[in-house]
Amino acid sequence: MSSYVYMKILESQPKRYDVGIALLSFGKSERIKRRIVNENVREGDRVLEIGVGTGTMALLAAERGARVVGFDVSPSMLRVAREKIAAGAHADRIELFELGVSGMEQFPDGSFDVVMSTLVFSELSSDERAYALSHAYRVLTCEGRLALADEVRPKNGIKRIVHASLRFPLAVLTFALTQTSTRSVEGLEEAVAGAGFRVLSAQRSVMEAFLYVVAVKECA
Ligand SMILES: C[S@@+](CC[C@H](N)C(=O)[O-])C[C@H]1O[C@@H](n2cnc3c(N)ncnc32)[C@H](O)[C@@H]1O
């Protein structure tokens, strides 16, 4: 999963992003999006997607009968998302905004049943992550769910060393080509709990470098 560091190269070519991420992740990127939607989204849900990218997961949620609001800071990723959504049958259920996480205060309190995101938190600073999680909590209804999947730093010492040594050359190459890179996230589960959520499940890949976390907002 350390190859996800190449995402920045793919993002600079949004039209090739879907094919590229499918190859890079051996199809896992699509599978985790389907899993997040199948396990957390029900017909009629109001869903917010953070960093909607090319719109793949938003489309899956809309196909399931949800109404989706997605935002992303990248106009070129959104352009591809809009083309895909317009070509599908659920354009009326998806609304997209060009927005960074710093603009999340515009969404009203308790206005979503699900907040979901894949491969975005590894592109945020720790302050942005904390900000996004606090607003995810605020905009969810009571019993609303947060579902996140991203590249994380392994907890096990040996896996951590293997991951760091595989990741470093890829990060250097990515930085050389795009002047940006991603960071595998440290302490994502803890940050989710720290924002007030109760973590329902946190599943790591075999090498522990990819985490899928589901959490709930419980109200007293
Ligand atoms: C690797 S892509 C993932 C896209 C999509 N979620 C997926 O899983 O295919 C990361 C996305 O996060 C977006 N992004 C990065 N920083 C952001 C921020 N501060 N606010 C909103 N979106 C951001 C990028 O523009 C990009 O579309």
The ligand as a Tripos MOL2 file, in Angstrom:
@<TRIPOS>MOLECULE
LIG
   27    29     1     0     0
SMALL
NO_CHARGES

@<TRIPOS>ATOM
      1 C1         -5.8490   10.4610   -3.6870 C.3       1 LIG1
      2 S1         -7.1660   11.4730   -4.0610 S.3       1 LIG1
      3 C2         -8.5270   10.5070   -3.4890 C.3       1 LIG1
      4 C3         -9.7720   10.8200   -4.2290 C.3       1 LIG1
      5 C4        -10.9400    9.9080   -3.8760 C.3       1 LIG1
      6 N1        -11.3770   10.1530   -2.5330 N.3       1 LIG1
      7 C5        -10.5440    8.4690   -4.0660 C.2       1 LIG1
      8 O1        -10.4210    7.7380   -3.0800 O.co2     1 LIG1
      9 O2        -10.3450    8.0660   -5.2260 O.co2     1 LIG1
     10 C6         -7.0990   12.7180   -2.8210 C.3       1 LIG1
     11 C7         -8.1290   13.7940   -3.0380 C.3       1 LIG1
     12 O3         -8.1290   14.6500   -1.9030 O.3       1 LIG1
     13 C8         -8.2970   15.9650   -2.3700 C.3       1 LIG1
     14 N2         -7.7910   16.8920   -1.3460 N.ar      1 LIG1
     15 C9         -6.5270   17.0440   -0.9230 C.ar      1 LIG1
     16 N3         -6.4650   17.9930    0.0290 N.ar      1 LIG1
     17 C10        -7.7340   18.4410    0.2200 C.ar      1 LIG1
     18 C11        -8.3200   19.4190    1.0700 C.ar      1 LIG1
     19 N4         -7.5750   20.1390    1.9080 N.pl3     1 LIG1
     20 N5         -9.6450   19.6180    1.0020 N.ar      1 LIG1
     21 C12       -10.4240   18.8750    0.1340 C.ar      1 LIG1
     22 N6         -9.9160   17.9510   -0.7060 N.ar      1 LIG1
     23 C13        -8.5840   17.7290   -0.6600 C.ar      1 LIG1
     24 C14        -7.4760   15.9920   -3.6530 C.3       1 LIG1
     25 O4         -7.8260   17.0870   -4.4720 O.3       1 LIG1
     26 C15        -7.8480   14.6520   -4.2520 C.3       1 LIG1
     27 O5         -8.9860   14.7220   -5.0730 O.3       1 LIG1
@<TRIPOS>BOND
     1     1     2 1
     2     2     3 1
     3     2    10 1
     4     3     4 1
     5     4     5 1
     6     5     6 1
     7     5     7 1
     8     7     8 2
     9     7     9 1
    10    10    11 1
    11    11    12 1
    12    11    26 1
    13    12    13 1
    14    13    14 1
    15    13    24 1
    16    14    15 ar
    17    14    23 ar
    18    15    16 ar
    19    16    17 ar
    20    17    18 ar
    21    17    23 ar
    22    18    19 1
    23    18    20 ar
    24    20    21 ar
    25    21    22 ar
    26    22    23 ar
    27    24    25 1
    28    24    26 1
    29    26    27 1
@<TRIPOS>SUBSTRUCTURE
     1 LIG1         1 GROUP 0 **** ****
